[in-house]
Amino acid sequence: MATARNIPRFLLVFLITVPLLCCGCESLTGGRAQKVDLSTPKSAALDYLKAVQRGDAATAKAASMGTPEQMRWVDGLAGMVGGMRKFDAALYTKFGSVIGQAHVDMHDALHALADEPVELVEQGSEIIDGEEAKIDFPRKGFTAHSQPVYRLGHGKEGWKINLPATYAPYPPQQLAARLPEVTASFRRYEEIGGAFRATAGDIMGNRFHSAEEAERSLGERIKELMKNASR
């Protein structure tokens, strides 16, 4: 049975706390944006988060505002979520239900990254101040406390997620200096998503004889990414 040592547990804990680290466009992950409801802050936030939840970067970006570089943040987050879901689906397709600590940890990470934000915003309320707004939601549990405050701005198309205000909520005098590290984090998420997608492709291509072997290969890919990042 696969264990957490095949997918490094520090990575899965890292994925669970991704938001804490960050305290109609064409997408790198492909596809066209679906229609989004920008009529209220809450509807826009939910359409953004549901798009991230399914790994749909194009639609998430259609509900976002920011510079072209900041739009790449959405590619990184949605790409990682989509990659994790592809890997999980490939494991299930080829090897059936996989029950192990690594599998449980990955599901916990996906819940914190993609599912919990939707649930919290659905329970939340809008706080509107002129052309700016935020979604106030209950902070119950460890991962809920690590979720960012989703902040929105109003423009000619309606309400959209304000990416720098949401993922880089630093004082104005610090923002310019801190943005590169936020961008680097989201690029890393994109790379990790690529590792999950590549391993999913190998699973579907019958390169592995067991789920454990597939998870070990994924772990090696991610360790290599981390090694290169530290240079």
N, C-alpha and C positions, 0 to 999 in steps of 0.2 A: 504493500500500500504506500502511496506517495506520502511524503512528509514535508514539513516546512523547511527542511534544510535544502531541498531541491530548488525552491523559490526562496531566496533569502528573506527571512522574516523581517529584517530591518527594512526591506523594500516595501513589504506589505503594510507595515506600521506607517512608513513614510507616506504611502498612498492614502491611508485612512486620514492622515492629517494634512493633506495637500493644501486645503484652504488656509490653514493656520500659517503656512509658509508664505502666504501672499497677503499677511496682516500688515439687399440681394447680391451677395458676394459669391465668387467662385471659391470653393474650398480645396485645401490640400488633400482632404479626405474624399473629395469627389462629390458629385451630385449637385442639384439645384435647390435653392431655398424653397421651402414650403411657405404658404401664406402665414403670416404672423399677425396677432391681434395686438396692436400698439395703442389701443384706445385708453387704457388705464395702466398705471405702473404695475399693478399686480398681474394683469393679463400679459403684459410684455415680459415680466420676469418669469412667469410660468412657461411661456412659449420658449424663452431662452433656455431655461433649465431642463425642460422636457426634450429639447433638441440635444443638449449636452448628454442627457440621460441615454439617448439612443445613439450617441456618437455622430450626430448630424451637425457638423460644423457650419455648413452653408446656412442652415436655418438659424442656428444660434447667432451667427454673425449678422443676419438680417434684423435681429432684435437687439443689436449692440451698437454702441458708438465708441469711437476711439481712432487713433492713428492707424495706418496700415500695419505698422509693427505691432501695435496692441491687438489688432485683429488676429495676428498670428498666435496670440495667447489662446484664443478660442480654438484654433486648429490643434494646439498642443493638448488642451484639456479634453476636448471632444475626441481627439485622436487616441488618447490614452484609454479613455472609457470604451471607445469602440473596439480598440485592440484587445482589451481585457475580455470583452463580451465575445469576440470572435474566438479567442483562445479557449474560453470556457465552453462555448458551443461545439468547437472542434473536439475537445476532450470528451464531451458527452456523446457526440455522434460516433466517435471511433471506439471509445472504451466504456460507454455506459455511465451510470451514475458514479462519480468519483467522490468518495468520502474520506477526507484526510485533513490534517490541520492546514496545509497549504491551501486547499480548496476552500475551507471555511474562512481562512484569513482573506482570501481574494474576494469572496462574497461580502465580507465585512467592509473591505476597502471599496468595492463597487457601491455598496449601500451608502457609505459616508460621502463618496465622491459624487454620486449621481442620483440616488433615490431619495436620500434624506433631505437634500435641499428642496426638492419638489414638495415633499410632505410638509416641511416647515413653512414654506411660502404659502402653500394652500391654507394653512392654519393662521397665517400672519395677516397683518393689517397694513394699509398704506398710510404713510405719513408724508403729506405733500406740502412743500414750501416753495410756492411760485413755480419756477421751471425745473425744480429739483424734487426728488422724492426718494424715499427708502422704504423697504419692507421690514416691519418689526415682527419678529416671530418668537415663539417660546423657546427658551434655552433649557432643554431637558436632556440630560445625559452628556457624556464627555465629548462626543463628536459634534453635538449640536452647538456646544460652546466654541468649537473651532471653526464653525462655518462663518464665512464673511457676511457682512451686512450688504445686501444687494441694493445698490444705489442707482438711480436712474435719472436721466435728463430728458427734457421735452424739446423736440425740434419740429421741423416742418412735417415729418412723417408720423409724429406721435412720440410716445414714451419709448425709450430704449435703455438697456443696461449701460451704465457709464463704466467702462472697463477699468480705467485707472482709479476712479473713485472707489470701485468695489475691490479690486485686487491689489491696489497699491495705495492704501489709505494713510499716506504719510503727510506730515506738515508740509505746506507749500515750499518752504525753504530747503526741505530734504528731498523732495520728489524727484528732481532731475538726477540727483546722484544715486537714488535708489532704483530708478526704473531699469537700468541695465541688469541688475541682479534678478528682478522679477521676470524680465524677458528671458534670461538664461534659464530660470526655473521652468518656465513654460516650454522652452525648447527641449529641455530634458524630458519633460512629460511626453512630448511628441516622439522623441527617440525611444522612450520606454514603450509607448504604444506601438511603434514600429517593430520592436522586439517581440511583443505579444502577437502581432499580426503575422510576422515572418514564421514564428513557431507554429501558429495555427495552420499556416499554409503547409508546413512540413508534416504536421499531423494528418491533414487531409490528403497529402501526397504519399501517405503510408511509409514515412521514414522512421517511425518509431514502433516498437513492439509493445509498449505499455505506457500508461499515463505517467508513471514514475520517470521513464526515460525522456518523455516529452518535457516534463517539468524540470528535469536536470538540464536539458538543453536550453530551456528558457533562462534558468538561473545562470548558466554560463554566459549567455548573451548579455544579460543585465549586468553581471559582474564586469564584463569587458567594457560596457558603457561607462560604468562607474570608475573603472580604472583609467579610461581615456579622459574622463572629466576631471580627474584629480591631477592630471599632468599640467 
